[in-house]
Amino acid sequence: PFDDLLRTHILEPAGMRSFTSKKPEKALYNLKDPIAEHMRGSPAGGYWTTAEDLCNFGVWMAAKFADPEFEMLAESFGGEFYKDKIIEHSGG
């Protein structure tokens, strides 16, 4: 299952402990966005996490790029997130 792959290959290695597909009880979200509170995680996104875990993910990803093979894979398959040696995503 996708969630098992996500946990094994990304969340645990990145040290992300607060990551879920369902809105946590005390979650903060954009009150002006009519769908924000109803978002649910899927392979397309929509997960809930903390700022600390988002930072952990960023640090982990930056370290992964020290491996030339990982960078080659990112260049080949990560076009949505990786271009001209910059990791980014619009969120859209």
GUROVO-279104 format. One record per residue (C-alpha): x, y, z; residue in three letters; chain. Coordinates in nm, 2 decimals, padded with zeros to 4 digits. Layout:
BEGIN
u|v|w|res|chain
X|Y|Z|ALA|A
...
% end
This chain:
BEGIN
u|v|w|res|chain
00.00|00.00|00.00|PRO|A
00.11|00.36|-00.07|PHE|A
00.10|00.46|00.29|ASP|A
00.34|00.18|00.38|ASP|A
00.59|00.28|00.11|LEU|A
00.56|00.64|00.22|LEU|A
00.63|00.55|00.58|ARG|A
00.92|00.31|00.51|THR|A
01.10|00.51|00.24|HIS|A
01.03|00.88|00.34|ILE|A
00.87|00.94|00.67|LEU|A
01.09|00.72|00.89|GLU|A
01.42|00.81|00.72|PRO|A
01.33|01.18|00.73|ALA|A
01.24|01.17|01.10|GLY|A
00.88|01.28|01.03|MET|A
00.67|01.18|01.33|ARG|A
00.36|01.40|01.28|SER|A
00.24|01.32|00.93|PHE|A
-00.12|01.20|00.86|THR|A
-00.37|01.17|00.58|SER|A
-00.66|01.29|00.81|LYS|A
-00.70|01.64|00.97|LYS|A
-00.57|01.63|01.33|PRO|A
-00.82|01.75|01.59|GLU|A
-00.64|02.07|01.67|LYS|A
-00.51|02.14|01.31|ALA|A
-00.46|02.49|01.19|LEU|A
-00.56|02.57|00.83|TYR|A
-00.66|02.86|00.61|ASN|A
-01.01|02.95|00.72|LEU|A
-01.07|03.14|00.40|LYS|A
-01.02|02.82|00.19|ASP|A
-01.35|02.63|00.18|PRO|A
-01.18|02.29|00.12|ILE|A
-00.88|02.32|00.34|ALA|A
-01.04|02.16|00.65|GLU|A
-01.16|01.87|00.44|HIS|A
-00.83|01.77|00.27|MET|A
-00.72|01.41|00.29|ARG|A
-00.39|01.27|00.20|GLY|A
-00.33|01.07|-00.12|SER|A
-00.05|01.01|-00.36|PRO|A
-00.14|01.35|-00.51|ALA|A
-00.09|01.53|-00.18|GLY|A
-00.32|01.68|00.08|GLY|A
-00.13|01.55|00.39|TYR|A
-00.12|01.72|00.73|TRP|A
00.21|01.77|00.92|THR|A
00.39|02.00|01.15|THR|A
00.64|02.28|01.06|ALA|A
00.91|02.08|01.25|GLU|A
00.85|01.77|01.03|ASP|A
00.84|01.98|00.72|LEU|A
01.18|02.11|00.82|CYS|A
01.30|01.76|00.89|ASN|A
01.19|01.66|00.54|PHE|A
01.37|01.95|00.38|GLY|A
01.70|01.87|00.56|VAL|A
01.66|01.50|00.47|TRP|A
01.60|01.59|00.10|MET|A
01.89|01.82|00.08|ALA|A
02.12|01.55|00.22|ALA|A
01.99|01.30|-00.04|LYS|A
02.13|01.52|-00.31|PHE|A
02.48|01.45|-00.19|ALA|A
02.43|01.11|-00.37|ASP|A
02.49|01.16|-00.75|PRO|A
02.26|00.87|-00.82|GLU|A
01.97|01.03|-00.63|PHE|A
02.03|01.36|-00.82|GLU|A
02.02|01.17|-01.15|MET|A
01.69|01.01|-01.05|LEU|A
01.55|01.35|-00.95|ALA|A
01.66|01.50|-01.28|GLU|A
01.50|01.21|-01.47|SER|A
01.18|01.17|-01.28|PHE|A
01.13|01.47|-01.05|GLY|A
01.05|01.74|-01.31|GLY|A
00.75|01.86|-01.11|GLU|A
00.98|01.93|-00.81|PHE|A
01.34|01.96|-00.94|TYR|A
01.46|02.18|-01.22|LYS|A
01.79|02.36|-01.27|ASP|A
01.92|02.22|-00.94|LYS|A
01.64|02.38|-00.74|ILE|A
01.39|02.19|-00.53|ILE|A
01.05|02.36|-00.53|GLU|A
00.68|02.31|-00.57|HIS|A
00.40|02.56|-00.61|SER|A
00.16|02.37|-00.40|GLY|A
-00.09|02.37|-00.69|GLY|A
% end
